[in-house]
Amino acid sequence: FVLSCTFPQRPACGDVSVSSLHSGGEAFFYCVTGYQLQGTNTLTCLNASTPYWSDTEPQCLAACGGIVRNATVGRIVSPFFPSNYSNNLTCHWLLEAPEGQRVHVHFEKVALAEDDDRLLIKNGNNIDSPLLYDSYEVEYLPNEGLVSTSRPLFIELTTDGAGTSTGIAIRYQAFAVGHCYEPFVKYGNFTSNDSTWAVGTVVEFTCDPGYTLEQGSVIIECMDHNNPQWNETEPACRAVCSGEITDSAGVVLSPNWPEAYDSGQDCIWGIHVEEDRRIMLDIKVLNIGKNDLLTFYDGDDLTAKVLGQYGGSRPHFKLYTSMADVTIQFQSDPATNIYGYGNGFVVHFFELPRNDTCPELPEITNGWKSTSHPELVHGTVVTYQCYPDFQLVGTELLMCQWDLTWSGDLPSCERGSTIQYNCNKGYTLSGNSLLSCYNHGSSGPKWSERLPKSVTYEPCRNPGTPSYSTQISEKPFYQAGETLHFSCLRGHELLGEPVLRCVPGHPSQWSSLPPVCRASSMEFINERRLDVVSADYSMEGANIALTVFIPVALIMVFIIGIYLYFSKVQGKPLCLPMSTSSPYDHIPGESTFDNSLYETETTFTGHKRV
């Protein structure tokens, strides 16, 4: 991607052409006839990294006076024309034709304030030369212009300190003896059979679209060998109020365009094309008074349906008729104060096929289109998209409207370079991080967004760790834009936001309060179940113990009862063993030794018994 200089501004009453907007490219300026360039006529685009033009754009200005030697063809305009001239001017122009030739002047415009402002033209080279024209004495301008009797012609314009007006515009040309001067028609053109304008030359005039020939003849001829001159005056081309037009294409202009229209006008134009056709109206210029009205009727009279009614100023727009006729009405307020060039309207018209569909939309370079319906009927939507690395400039969706026109202009796909911005740690980006550069025609390349900024904010303090929770990437401070994640220990559930964001500010704040960790409901239920089971087991053990103990106790009581009973009957005392002696210790001695199986010898102290 190569950076470019911006497209240079076109000077008023002039123009500019550019070889390239990149570094090394040049811009060439020039003025229309009658104006002089003030400043450099050629600018160069410098510095590839930060391109700029080598100088400021020049201006086209009209000089107050001057001398033109060997004048061939040219134009004289008053200062600031077509705007109003200033007060207290004294301007002198001297025109001098080449040797053996004379000067012819044609009045394009003479508009002076009705006081002491004055235009003088004299047949010579100074103020004292014989008078040819005096605006004080002549009410109407001569359509054929003025011719000098010799080489020089002197022109003087003086203004006082009171009012001002548009001023003057005078076209001049030199012509040879024995020839007619070159004819001229403003807002028109002509053809001839001899470019030297010798005697016998025939010229035919035509007007530009929107203008009508008035005053004079369409065809004139150069006559009289002794004193060559045209047999008729040149015609004038003017934008008229009202008319009937049957051409397939043309232009309708406000009266006197490009000069100001008059107040209190009521003009009507009728446009008629072939019966099987309809009409497109392309309103190029609309700049009228807020109390003036321009109305379009979808038919051949003022009772037809109104397509649109407008006052004041509007940008370029289009209208479409449903039939082969349209009526245009213009009404200017009697108290209107519209003055100067370029105030009025310019309407171009074209005939179109009459059908029930919108016109076919073309494909776009570096992109494609898709259509919601096979036929482009009312309500059809056409969607435009661009290939990768291209950006859509304009409207993505176009709809076929009830008047069979599309809802917008055709978009385009333009390649743009994209830059992404990131901030260093501790800073936050304010603005769009992605910027794309696109070329916007004559205005030159432009960025899609404003340049973002890196700003710093106070950090957020660690909000602490709630019970039964943990922090991920725990630290004491968090920069603006950073996040803090929480999670709960096993058996607990998280209530609240698991992720907190440090919101930039002065001071910065967390996006919400820390969450809370609570024992989960399933764990609580399991614990309760465990308690109940333990209690059941305890009760069951007690029951089993009672069931076993009672019978055993009864049996023991029964056995002890029997034992006591037999002991009482035999008369022997009850001796219960009190120690863990041998199991035979309770048997009487005589019973032991009476048993023949035990033949042993026992020793006693004091006597012996065998």
URTA-V558639 format. One record per helix or strand of 3 or more residues. SS is the DSSP state (H for helix, E for strand). FROM is the first residue (numbers start at 1). TO is the last residue. If there is no record, write none. Layout:
{{SS,FROM,TO} {SS,FROM,TO}}
This chain:
{{E,14,18} {E,26,31} {E,36,38} {E,42,46} {E,59,61} {E,66,71} {E,73,77} {E,90,97} {E,101,111} {E,118,123} {E,130,134} {E,152,158} {E,167,176} {E,188,192} {E,202,207} {E,212,214} {E,219,223} {E,236,238} {E,243,245} {E,249,253} {E,266,272} {E,277,287} {E,293,298} {E,305,310} {E,317,320} {E,325,331} {E,344,353} {E,367,371} {E,381,386} {E,390,393} {E,397,400} {E,412,415} {E,417,420} {E,427,430} {E,434,439} {H,441,443} {E,445,447} {E,453,456} {E,469,472} {E,483,488} {E,492,495} {E,499,503} {E,516,519} {H,521,570} {H,589,593}}
